[in-house]
Amino acid sequence: MPTNAFAAGAYAAVQNIGGMKGGTPRIAPTSGADGGFTSLLTSAMDKIGESGAKADAQALSVAGGKANVVDVVTAVAESETALQTLVAVRDRVISAYEEIMRMQI
C-alpha cells in the first residue's frame, strides 16, 4: 500500500469515515511486498527481543562457567543500546502523532 493511501486511510479513520470502535480508529495494516512501517517496527521489535535473549543466554553461560564475562558485558550493552533506540523511536512517533493532531485542517 503506498504511503499516501495509508495516510488517507488514517485520516478517514480519524474522521469516522473508516469506522471507530470504542473511540479508537481502525486502520488496516499494510500489505504487500514492502510491508511499510508496520514491518519495519515488527522487525525492530524482533531484533530487540533477540538481543535480550542473547544477553540472557550469555549471562547463563557465565554462571555455568562456559563463557567470558566480556561477552556478557558486550551482549548486555548491545541489548541496552537497542532498547534505548526503540524508546527514542517511540518518543519521536508519539511526538509526530501529537503534532499531526494539533494541525488545523
Contact map, one row per residue, 1 for C-alpha under 8 A:
111011000000000000000000000001110011000000000000000000000000000000000000000000000000000000000000000000000
111111000000000000000000000000000000000000000000000000000000000000000000000000000000000000000000000000000
111111100000000000000000000000000001000000000000000000000000000000000000000000000000000000000000000000000
011111110000000000000000000000000000000000000000000000000000000000000000000000000000000000000000000000000
111111111000000000000000000000000000000000000000000000000000000000000000000000000000000000000000000000000
111111111100000000000000000001000000000000000000000000000000000000000000000000000000000000000000000000000
001111111110000000000000000000000000000000000000000000000000000000000000000000000000000000000000000000000
000111111111000000000000000000000000000000000000000000000000000000000000000000000000000000000000000000000
000011111111100001000000001100000000000000000000000000000000000000000000000000000000000000000000000000000
000001111111110000000000101000000000000000000000000000000000000000000000000000000000000000000000000000000
000000111111111000000000000000000000000000000000000000000000000000000000000000000000000000000000000000000
000000011111111111000000000000000000000000000000000000000000000000000000000000000000000000000000000000000
000000001111111111110000111000000000000000000000000000000000000000000000000000000000000000000000000000000
000000000111111111010000100000000000000000000000000000000000000000000000000000000000000000000000000000000
000000000011111111000000000000000000000000000000000000000000000000000000000000000000000000000000000000000
000000000001111111110000100000000000000000000000000000000000000000000000000000000000000000000000000000000
000000000001111111100000000000000000000000000000000000000000000000000000000000000000000000000000000000000
000000001001111111110000111000000000000000000000000000000000000000000000000000000000000000000000000000000
000000000000100111111000110000000000000000000000000000000000000000000000000000000000000000000000000000000
000000000000110101111111110000000000000000000000000000000000000000000000000000000000000000000000000000000
000000000000000000111111110000000000000000000000000000000000000000000000000000000000000000000000000000000
000000000000000000011111000000000000000000000000000000000000000000000000000000000000000000000000000000000
000000000000000000011111100000000000000000000000000000000000000000000000000000000000000000000000000000000
000000000000000000011111110000000000000000000000000000000000000000000000000000000000000000000000000000000
000000000100110101111011111000000000000000000000000000000000000000000000000000000000000000000000000000000
000000000000100001111001111100000000000000000000000000000000000000000000000000000000000000000000000000000
000000001100100001000000111110000000000000000000000000000000000000000000000000000000000000000000000000000
000000001000000000000000011111000000000000000000000000000000000000000000000000000000000000000000000000000
000000000000000000000000001111100000010000000000000000000000000000000000000000000000000000000000000000000
100001000000000000000000000111110011010000000000000000000000000000000000000000000000000000000000000000000
100000000000000000000000000011111111000000000000000000000000000000000000000000000000000000000000000000000
100000000000000000000000000001111110000000000000000000000000000000000000000000000000000000000000000000000
000000000000000000000000000000111110000000000000000000000000000000000000000000000000000000000000000000000
000000000000000000000000000000111111001000000000000000000000000000000000000000000000000000000000000000000
100000000000000000000000000001111111111100000000000000000000000000000000000000000000000000000000000000000
101000000000000000000000000001100111111100000000000000000000000000000000000000000000000000000000000000000
000000000000000000000000000000000011111110000000000000000000000000000000000000000000000000000000000000000
000000000000000000000000000011000011111111000000000000000000000000000000000000000000000000000000000000000
000000000000000000000000000000000111111111100000000000000000000000000000000000000000000000000000000000000
000000000000000000000000000000000011111111110000000000000000000000000000000000000000000000000000000000000
000000000000000000000000000000000000111111111000000000000000000000000000000000000000000000000000000000000
000000000000000000000000000000000000011111111100000000000000000000000000000000000000000000000000000000000
000000000000000000000000000000000000001111111110000000000000000000000000000000000000000000000000000000000
000000000000000000000000000000000000000111111111000000000000000000000000000000000000010000000000000000000
000000000000000000000000000000000000000011111111100000000000000000000000000000000000000000000000000000000
000000000000000000000000000000000000000001111111110000000000000000000000000000000000000000000000000000000
000000000000000000000000000000000000000000111111111000000000000000000000000000000000000000000000000000000
000000000000000000000000000000000000000000011111111100000000000000000000000000100110000000000000000000000
000000000000000000000000000000000000000000001111111110000000000000000000000000000000000000000000000000000
000000000000000000000000000000000000000000000111111111000000000000000000000000000000000000000000000000000
000000000000000000000000000000000000000000000011111111100000000000000000001001100100000000000000000000000
000000000000000000000000000000000000000000000001111111110000000000000000000100100000000000000000000000000
000000000000000000000000000000000000000000000000111111111000000000000000000000000000000000000000000000000
000000000000000000000000000000000000000000000000011111111100000000000000001000000000000000000000000000000
000000000000000000000000000000000000000000000000001111111110000000000001001100100000000000000000000000000
000000000000000000000000000000000000000000000000000111111111000000000000000000000000000000000000000000000
000000000000000000000000000000000000000000000000000011111111100000000000000000000000000000000000000000000
000000000000000000000000000000000000000000000000000001111111110000100011001000000000000000000000000000000
000000000000000000000000000000000000000000000000000000111111111000000001000000000000000000000000000000000
000000000000000000000000000000000000000000000000000000011111111100000000000000000000000000000000000000000
000000000000000000000000000000000000000000000000000000001111111111100000000000000000000000000000000000000
000000000000000000000000000000000000000000000000000000000111111111111001000000000000000000000000000000000
000000000000000000000000000000000000000000000000000000000011111111000000000000000000000000000000000000000
000000000000000000000000000000000000000000000000000000000001111111100000000000000000000000000000000000000
000000000000000000000000000000000000000000000000000000000000111111110000000000000000000000000000000000000
000000000000000000000000000000000000000000000000000000000000111111110000000000000000000000000000000000000
000000000000000000000000000000000000000000000000000000000100110111111011000000000000000000000000000000000
000000000000000000000000000000000000000000000000000000000000010011111111000000000000000000000000000000000
000000000000000000000000000000000000000000000000000000000000010000111111100000000000000000000000000000000
000000000000000000000000000000000000000000000000000000000000000000011111110000000000000000000000000000000
000000000000000000000000000000000000000000000000000000000100000000111111111000000000000000000000000000000
000000000000000000000000000000000000000000000000000000100110010000111111111100000000000000000000000000000
000000000000000000000000000000000000000000000000000000000000000000001111111110000000000000000000000000000
000000000000000000000000000000000000000000000000000000000000000000000111111111000000000000000000000000000
000000000000000000000000000000000000000000000000001001100100000000000011111111100000000000000000000000000
000000000000000000000000000000000000000000000000000100100000000000000001111111110000000000000000000000000
000000000000000000000000000000000000000000000000000000000000000000000000111111111000000000000000000000000
000000000000000000000000000000000000000000000000001000000000000000000000011111111100000000000000000000000
000000000000000000000000000000000000000000000001001100100000000000000000001111111110000000000000000000000
000000000000000000000000000000000000000000000000000000000000000000000000000111111111000000000000000000000
000000000000000000000000000000000000000000000000000000000000000000000000000011111111100000000000000000000
000000000000000000000000000000000000000000000001001000000000000000000000000001111111110000000000000000000
000000000000000000000000000000000000000000000001000000000000000000000000000000111111111000000000000000000
000000000000000000000000000000000000000000000000000000000000000000000000000000011111111100000000000000000
000000000000000000000000000000000000000000000000000000000000000000000000000000001111111110000000000000000
000000000000000000000000000000000000000000010000000000000000000000000000000000000111111111000000000000000
000000000000000000000000000000000000000000000000000000000000000000000000000000000011111111100000000000000
000000000000000000000000000000000000000000000000000000000000000000000000000000000001111111110000000000000
000000000000000000000000000000000000000000000000000000000000000000000000000000000000111111111000000000000
000000000000000000000000000000000000000000000000000000000000000000000000000000000000011111111100000000000
000000000000000000000000000000000000000000000000000000000000000000000000000000000000001111111110000000000
000000000000000000000000000000000000000000000000000000000000000000000000000000000000000111111111000000000
000000000000000000000000000000000000000000000000000000000000000000000000000000000000000011111111100000000
000000000000000000000000000000000000000000000000000000000000000000000000000000000000000001111111110000000
000000000000000000000000000000000000000000000000000000000000000000000000000000000000000000111111111000000
000000000000000000000000000000000000000000000000000000000000000000000000000000000000000000011111111100000
000000000000000000000000000000000000000000000000000000000000000000000000000000000000000000001111111110000
000000000000000000000000000000000000000000000000000000000000000000000000000000000000000000000111111111000
000000000000000000000000000000000000000000000000000000000000000000000000000000000000000000000011111111100
000000000000000000000000000000000000000000000000000000000000000000000000000000000000000000000001111111100
000000000000000000000000000000000000000000000000000000000000000000000000000000000000000000000000111111100
000000000000000000000000000000000000000000000000000000000000000000000000000000000000000000000000011111110
000000000000000000000000000000000000000000000000000000000000000000000000000000000000000000000000001111111
000000000000000000000000000000000000000000000000000000000000000000000000000000000000000000000000000001111
000000000000000000000000000000000000000000000000000000000000000000000000000000000000000000000000000000111
